[in-house]
Amino acid sequence: MSTQGFATRSIHAGAKPDPTTGARATPIYQTTSYVFDDVDHAAALFGLKQFGNIYTRITNPTTAVLEERVASLEGGTAAVAVASGHAAQVLALHALLTPGDEFIAARQLYGGSINQFTHSFKSFGWNVVWADIGDIASFERAVSPKTKAIFVESIANPGGLITDIAAIAAVAQKAGVPLIVDNTFATPYLIRPFEHGADIVVHSLTKFLGGHGNSIGGIVVDGGKFDWLKSGRYPFLTEPRPEYEGLVIASVFGNFSFAIAIRVLGLRDLGAAISPFNSFLILTGIETLPLRMQRHSDNALAVAKHLAAHPKVTWVSYAGLAGDKYHAAQRRYAPKGAGAVFTFGVKGGYDAGIAVVKGVKLFSHLANVGDTRSLIIHPASTTHRQVATELKAAAGAAPDVVRLSIGLEDVDDLIADLDQALATV
Ligand SMILES: *Cc1c(COP(=O)(O)O)cnc(C)c1O
């Protein structure tokens, strides 16, 4: 791993001046396919005997820079960028589960992930078993002989809860399954899950890594530590592949086998490729990641403190606040800051929550997080609408909850906007 600092790698990892033109910014290689040197070269590429570009569904030079950069920032061995955060989740679990298998997931998840796990994955025969990040023993209780993976968010949606990754990694290790951490809300600037025992990291690049609310993307990062051959429970990585002359991925590709399997089997067949243009925009975003994440977190803490003292606010869920249930975990896992996303409750419940969303002028009312702009939403009526009523409260999306994603504006302007909106309640 590079010894360069995080900010340096945010700008330089994976990139070098273009060898033919000298272009310093990474060019957008907007091409579907690549000319082979000769027939032997073509055969070697198709047989996985040699690395190289064949077709942009599988590899692309612009996307390759993005992959190397995120792998470097996370401290992983390799990464595969894909069309969206949801595609990253599909591809990661597709490599691990066969029909009839189970995976354990924290209840405190991005609303779209709850839907994906509950409905679409069920139709693949992948059965989710829910656990609670506030109760580590619930993960242990959920383990069964059919368990193939554990999935949590590092900073959990929507309340900004900080997951005890090391404790859940210990459960995963004992069960002999990989721990997958969705690190979208933290980014590697705030939390690096591999340093706490995670095996695989997934991201929605759409959010803080891209950072500007302009492109959808996702990525799977291989931590390189899980021993697939020793486990023997993951045929996707350990069975001879007939299409590659009987090659066993985990025998040939060592500590980046998972990433290779995702690329040459998952991405090849499921096809959720990212556009090189999106890779370019997200790479540009990552160059300023350390500056942005610090400002997001500092602004969010100031807004959370202000709301906590506001007479019309009943509670604030932000791990950066000294009295918060997850404050000790924040100091351990995310000492630089607790991120941009948190929730609060307005006196008066559902109608009051809706009134605040209606009243804001600077905050944008939309279903996203991790934009430069500050965002607001009422989860119970929107992102968590399809979540079953009894799961809503457990997921942190009760009727009175308002979620904020604090942007990079002047914090005084954000506070003034919330104050005038709360005055309308
Ligand atoms: C947005 C998001 C996703 C899904 O990512 P898309 O890029 O929208 O597909 C998954 N997890 C978290 C935490 C997210 O915020």
The ligand as an SDF file (V2000), in Angstrom:
LIG
                    3D

 15 15  0  0  0  0  0  0  0  0999 V2000
  -27.8300    5.7050   -2.1820 C   0  0  0  0  0  0  0  0  0  0  0  0
  -27.4100    4.5810   -1.3580 C   0  0  0  0  0  0  0  0  0  0  0  0
  -27.4140    3.2810   -1.8560 C   0  0  0  0  0  0  0  0  0  0  0  0
  -27.8550    2.9520   -3.2590 C   0  0  0  0  0  0  0  0  0  0  0  0
  -27.0090    3.5860   -4.1780 O   0  0  0  0  0  0  0  0  0  0  0  0
  -27.4760    4.0380   -5.6540 P   0  0  0  0  0  0  0  0  0  0  0  0
  -26.2370    4.6220   -6.2210 O   0  0  0  0  0  0  0  0  0  0  0  0
  -28.5900    5.0300   -5.4780 O   0  0  0  0  0  0  0  0  0  0  0  0
  -27.9380    2.7990   -6.3310 O   0  0  0  0  0  0  0  0  0  0  0  0
  -27.0110    2.2680   -1.0220 C   0  0  0  0  0  0  0  0  0  0  0  0
  -26.6200    2.5090    0.2450 N   0  0  0  0  0  0  0  0  0  0  0  0
  -26.6090    3.7490    0.7500 C   0  0  0  0  0  0  0  0  0  0  0  0
  -26.1720    3.9650    2.1610 C   0  0  0  0  0  0  0  0  0  0  0  0
  -27.0090    4.8320   -0.0160 C   0  0  0  0  0  0  0  0  0  0  0  0
  -27.0020    6.0650    0.4960 O   0  0  0  0  0  0  0  0  0  0  0  0
  1  2  1  0
  2  3  1  0
  2 14  2  0
  3  4  1  0
  3 10  2  0
  4  5  1  0
  5  6  1  0
  6  7  2  0
  6  8  1  0
  6  9  1  0
 10 11  1  0
 11 12  2  0
 12 13  1  0
 12 14  1  0
 14 15  1  0
M  END
$$$$
